[in-house]
Amino acid sequence: MNRMKQKTTIALAAPLLALSFAGSALAEPKPIIHDSEYYILKAQHGETWAKQDQEIQEKLTALEKKHGSKPNIIHIMWDDTAVGKIGVPQIQAPRGFRTPNINKFAAEGQYYARMYTEPSCTPSRAHS
């Protein structure tokens, strides 16, 4: 391809590519289809979750009112780590692991102990 044709092709492709990304960002989000485990847990805990969601929203609204902006929320997720290697000193000690800074950080946040897994780490990488 000669240089002039190549420059023209790139000049035309760039706006089209940007437009396609902008269009996908404006598209209606597709509803999330959960697995059966979610629906079982929702049936068991849905009312509690709704109450907790409301409490969290009230706290976020109060923080935004007090500070003039929404708080930063950091969600750290990684895979391929055995339960207890990070963040749980009682499990770490017999295994010889010590992560005091991560443990302190974890203690200030939320700990999710209910989980299920599969032989592949695909779900956690697909969510990122």
Backbone as CSV, one residue per row, in Angstrom:
resi,resn,N_x,N_y,N_z,CA_x,CA_y,CA_z,C_x,C_y,C_z
1,MET,0.853,-1.163,0.000,0.000,0.000,0.000,0.907,1.236,0.000
2,ASN,0.594,2.208,-0.891,1.452,3.391,-0.897,1.156,4.259,0.323
3,ARG,2.087,5.174,0.641,1.996,5.965,1.873,0.751,6.849,1.913
4,MET,0.385,7.458,0.806,-0.777,8.345,0.785,-2.056,7.556,1.085
5,LYS,-2.191,6.392,0.481,-3.371,5.568,0.705,-3.407,5.072,2.158
6,GLN,-2.226,4.719,2.679,-2.142,4.246,4.056,-2.563,5.350,5.028
7,LYS,-2.091,6.604,4.818,-2.465,7.716,5.692,-3.958,7.996,5.619
8,THR,-4.529,7.923,4.406,-5.961,8.161,4.241,-6.763,7.090,4.965
9,THR,-6.341,5.846,4.848,-7.042,4.744,5.503,-7.019,4.921,7.017
10,ILE,-5.856,5.280,7.559,-5.737,5.496,9.002,-6.588,6.687,9.426
11,ALA,-6.569,7.778,8.638,-7.336,8.971,8.978,-8.839,8.678,8.989
12,LEU,-9.303,7.825,8.099,-10.721,7.481,8.065,-11.084,6.456,9.133
13,ALA,-10.181,5.542,9.432,-10.475,4.471,10.382,-10.529,4.974,11.823
14,ALA,-9.681,5.920,12.169,-9.618,6.387,13.555,-10.948,6.952,14.048
15,PRO,-11.599,7.882,13.283,-12.897,8.386,13.777,-13.963,7.298,13.829
16,LEU,-13.942,6.382,12.880,-14.920,5.302,12.896,-14.717,4.409,14.110
17,LEU,-13.465,4.136,14.442,-13.162,3.315,15.609,-13.607,4.038,16.878
18,ALA,-13.312,5.331,16.974,-13.724,6.115,18.140,-15.244,6.152,18.248
19,LEU,-15.922,6.294,17.110,-17.376,6.329,17.100,-17.960,4.998,17.554
20,SER,-17.340,3.890,17.134,-17.856,2.584,17.538,-17.689,2.383,19.038
21,PHE,-16.570,2.856,19.614,-16.390,2.746,21.067,-17.383,3.644,21.794
22,ALA,-17.612,4.842,21.299,-18.556,5.759,21.937,-19.963,5.185,21.876
23,GLY,-20.331,4.585,20.769,-21.648,3.983,20.629,-21.846,2.842,21.600
24,SER,-20.807,2.024,21.802,-20.950,0.907,22.732,-21.034,1.396,24.165
25,ALA,-20.405,2.518,24.473,-20.465,3.059,25.832,-21.848,3.624,26.136
26,LEU,-22.555,4.094,25.098,-23.875,4.681,25.293,-24.989,3.641,25.231
27,ALA,-24.676,2.448,24.785,-25.690,1.407,24.648,-26.247,1.014,26.012
28,GLU,-27.501,0.596,26.022,-28.128,0.118,27.247,-27.374,-1.096,27.764
29,PRO,-27.079,-1.131,29.057,-26.397,-2.316,29.591,-27.333,-3.523,29.556
30,LYS,-26.755,-4.658,29.258,-27.535,-5.888,29.246,-27.756,-6.326,30.688
31,PRO,-28.910,-6.913,30.975,-29.139,-7.378,32.347,-28.185,-8.520,32.692
32,ILE,-27.795,-8.575,33.938,-26.895,-9.629,34.393,-27.708,-10.902,34.606
33,ILE,-27.238,-11.987,34.050,-27.870,-13.282,34.270,-26.988,-14.024,35.259
34,HIS,-27.506,-14.233,36.444,-26.740,-14.870,37.510,-26.866,-16.387,37.434
35,ASP,-25.967,-17.070,38.103,-26.068,-18.522,38.199,-27.072,-18.882,39.284
36,SER,-27.409,-20.156,39.374,-28.447,-20.585,40.316,-28.066,-20.308,41.766
37,GLU,-26.784,-20.372,42.092,-26.336,-20.107,43.467,-26.775,-18.718,43.914
38,TYR,-26.667,-17.732,43.022,-27.072,-16.372,43.356,-28.559,-16.322,43.711
39,TYR,-29.372,-16.968,42.897,-30.811,-16.910,43.126,-31.206,-17.631,44.423
40,ILE,-30.508,-18.693,44.755,-30.760,-19.385,46.025,-30.414,-18.455,47.184
41,LEU,-29.241,-17.824,47.118,-28.825,-16.904,48.179,-29.744,-15.687,48.254
42,LYS,-30.183,-15.205,47.099,-31.088,-14.055,47.099,-32.407,-14.401,47.769
43,ALA,-32.909,-15.601,47.521,-34.144,-16.032,48.169,-33.957,-16.100,49.689
44,GLN,-32.783,-16.524,50.119,-32.508,-16.655,51.549,-32.207,-15.317,52.218
45,HIS,-31.540,-14.421,51.515,-31.003,-13.207,52.151,-31.418,-11.901,51.478
46,GLY,-32.330,-11.965,50.514,-32.700,-10.780,49.734,-33.146,-9.595,50.559
47,GLU,-33.973,-9.833,51.574,-34.448,-8.731,52.413,-33.298,-8.089,53.192
48,THR,-32.408,-8.914,53.708,-31.239,-8.407,54.441,-30.356,-7.597,53.497
49,TRP,-30.128,-8.121,52.282,-29.306,-7.399,51.310,-29.916,-6.040,50.986
50,ALA,-31.234,-5.994,50.783,-31.896,-4.725,50.452,-31.725,-3.719,51.591
51,LYS,-31.857,-4.188,52.829,-31.671,-3.312,53.997,-30.223,-2.807,54.045
52,GLN,-29.264,-3.710,53.825,-27.850,-3.313,53.838,-27.551,-2.332,52.704
53,ASP,-28.129,-2.567,51.527,-27.941,-1.640,50.401,-28.429,-0.241,50.765
54,GLN,-29.584,-0.173,51.418,-30.124,1.122,51.815,-29.218,1.802,52.842
55,GLU,-28.721,1.035,53.824,-27.817,1.593,54.837,-26.538,2.122,54.186
56,ILE,-26.004,1.360,53.249,-24.785,1.788,52.550,-25.058,3.057,51.763
57,GLN,-26.185,3.104,51.058,-26.520,4.295,50.279,-26.652,5.517,51.169
58,GLU,-27.253,5.349,52.343,-27.384,6.463,53.288,-26.011,6.953,53.749
59,LYS,-25.095,6.017,54.023,-23.738,6.398,54.440,-23.003,7.119,53.313
60,LEU,-23.142,6.619,52.081,-22.480,7.257,50.943,-23.027,8.656,50.706
61,THR,-24.332,8.816,50.841,-24.955,10.132,50.670,-24.463,11.101,51.741
62,ALA,-24.362,10.632,52.981,-23.863,11.487,54.078,-22.412,11.885,53.834
63,LEU,-21.593,10.939,53.361,-20.187,11.259,53.074,-20.072,12.267,51.940
64,GLU,-20.880,12.099,50.913,-20.845,13.042,49.787,-21.280,14.430,50.244
65,LYS,-22.303,14.491,51.093,-22.774,15.781,51.607,-21.692,16.441,52.463
66,LYS,-21.041,15.660,53.305,-20.019,16.187,54.216,-18.766,16.660,53.474
67,HIS,-18.321,15.876,52.473,-17.048,16.160,51.810,-17.194,16.790,50.417
68,GLY,-18.407,16.873,49.916,-18.618,17.500,48.612,-18.374,16.589,47.415
69,SER,-17.999,15.362,47.663,-17.820,14.402,46.564,-18.005,12.995,47.110
70,LYS,-18.218,12.089,46.202,-18.384,10.694,46.608,-17.044,10.138,47.066
71,PRO,-17.054,9.186,48.020,-15.786,8.606,48.475,-15.187,7.674,47.423
72,ASN,-13.886,7.503,47.507,-13.219,6.533,46.649,-13.395,5.152,47.266
73,ILE,-13.749,4.198,46.447,-13.901,2.825,46.904,-12.907,1.970,46.128
74,ILE,-12.083,1.249,46.844,-11.060,0.413,46.213,-11.478,-1.046,46.341
75,HIS,-11.557,-1.721,45.223,-11.912,-3.145,45.205,-10.701,-3.891,44.663
76,ILE,-10.090,-4.695,45.509,-8.929,-5.482,45.098,-9.368,-6.931,44.956
77,MET,-9.074,-7.512,43.817,-9.457,-8.894,43.576,-8.309,-9.590,42.864
78,TRP,-7.927,-10.741,43.377,-6.916,-11.534,42.680,-7.294,-12.989,42.795
79,ASP,-6.607,-13.800,42.033,-6.957,-15.213,42.036,-5.720,-16.064,42.289
80,ASP,-5.920,-17.344,42.313,-4.849,-18.324,42.503,-4.123,-18.168,43.837
81,THR,-4.858,-17.825,44.884,-4.302,-17.725,46.225,-5.160,-18.574,47.154
82,ALA,-4.544,-19.449,47.887,-5.301,-20.310,48.798,-5.956,-19.484,49.894
83,VAL,-7.100,-19.934,50.364,-7.818,-19.251,51.434,-6.916,-19.146,52.659
84,GLY,-6.823,-17.942,53.219,-6.061,-17.741,54.440,-4.612,-17.339,54.246
85,LYS,-4.080,-17.420,53.030,-2.689,-17.009,52.831,-2.529,-15.508,53.015
86,ILE,-3.580,-14.768,52.727,-3.550,-13.318,52.842,-4.731,-12.865,53.694
87,GLY,-4.490,-12.015,54.667,-5.559,-11.348,55.393,-6.130,-12.043,56.603
88,VAL,-5.786,-13.278,56.873,-6.343,-13.982,58.036,-5.187,-14.502,58.886
89,PRO,-4.748,-13.725,59.888,-3.577,-14.109,60.681,-3.699,-15.484,61.337
90,GLN,-4.909,-15.852,61.756,-5.099,-17.135,62.427,-4.808,-18.312,61.482
91,ILE,-5.052,-18.129,60.218,-4.761,-19.186,59.247,-3.318,-19.071,58.757
92,GLN,-2.808,-17.848,58.700,-1.442,-17.624,58.220,-0.389,-18.215,59.147
93,ALA,-0.581,-18.057,60.442,0.451,-18.438,61.419,0.926,-19.880,61.247
94,PRO,0.042,-20.874,61.222,0.540,-22.242,61.079,1.183,-22.521,59.724
95,ARG,0.879,-21.694,58.749,1.448,-21.876,57.409,2.749,-21.096,57.223
96,GLY,3.078,-20.247,58.181,4.323,-19.494,58.105,4.239,-18.216,57.287
97,PHE,3.050,-17.702,57.055,2.892,-16.461,56.295,2.625,-15.309,57.252
98,ARG,3.143,-14.126,56.895,2.857,-12.914,57.647,2.660,-11.780,56.653
99,THR,1.491,-11.172,56.672,1.206,-10.022,55.813,0.492,-8.961,56.657
100,PRO,1.192,-8.352,57.633,0.523,-7.444,58.571,-0.121,-6.230,57.898
101,ASN,0.493,-5.672,56.882,-0.088,-4.489,56.239,-1.368,-4.835,55.487
102,ILE,-1.342,-5.932,54.755,-2.546,-6.373,54.055,-3.615,-6.768,55.068
103,ASN,-3.224,-7.417,56.155,-4.183,-7.811,57.184,-4.878,-6.581,57.776
104,LYS,-4.112,-5.522,58.045,-4.682,-4.287,58.592,-5.638,-3.663,57.578
105,PHE,-5.206,-3.622,56.337,-6.035,-3.083,55.261,-7.333,-3.888,55.149
106,ALA,-7.225,-5.214,55.203,-8.398,-6.084,55.101,-9.336,-5.877,56.285
107,ALA,-8.782,-5.670,57.467,-9.601,-5.488,58.663,-10.443,-4.218,58.586
108,GLU,-9.987,-3.250,57.807,-10.720,-1.993,57.657,-11.791,-2.081,56.579
109,GLY,-11.822,-3.180,55.848,-12.786,-3.345,54.760,-13.781,-4.444,55.044
110,GLN,-14.147,-5.160,54.011,-15.097,-6.251,54.141,-14.420,-7.547,53.742
111,TYR,-14.802,-8.617,54.416,-14.235,-9.933,54.130,-15.357,-10.831,53.632
112,TYR,-15.176,-11.393,52.471,-16.180,-12.273,51.884,-15.706,-13.707,52.007
113,ALA,-16.355,-14.475,52.860,-15.929,-15.848,53.109,-16.777,-16.864,52.350
114,ARG,-17.892,-16.445,51.777,-18.745,-17.384,51.036,-18.340,-17.322,49.573
115,MET,-17.919,-18.441,49.055,-17.458,-18.448,47.666,-17.532,-19.859,47.119
116,TYR,-17.400,-19.969,45.837,-17.241,-21.261,45.208,-16.228,-21.089,44.095
117,THR,-15.691,-22.147,43.623,-14.608,-22.035,42.660,-14.716,-23.120,41.602
118,GLU,-13.859,-23.053,40.640,-13.756,-24.051,39.586,-12.273,-24.247,39.286
119,PRO,-11.920,-25.225,38.485,-10.490,-25.491,38.238,-9.769,-24.372,37.493
120,SER,-10.519,-23.446,36.912,-9.911,-22.363,36.150,-10.182,-21.039,36.856
121,CYS,-9.338,-20.049,36.636,-9.562,-18.740,37.235,-10.271,-17.811,36.260
122,THR,-10.845,-18.372,35.199,-11.507,-17.566,34.169,-12.550,-16.602,34.725
123,PRO,-13.454,-16.995,35.644,-14.463,-16.050,36.094,-13.893,-14.774,36.704
124,SER,-12.845,-14.902,37.510,-12.287,-13.693,38.123,-11.590,-12.832,37.097
125,ARG,-11.008,-13.414,36.098,-10.345,-12.619,35.052,-11.371,-12.016,34.091
126,ALA,-12.472,-12.673,33.885,-13.508,-12.159,32.992,-14.201,-10.964,33.606
127,HIS,-14.293,-10.905,34.941,-14.955,-9.791,35.625,-14.100,-8.534,35.599
128,SER,-12.800,-8.652,35.538,-11.911,-7.492,35.663,-12.070,-6.525,34.536
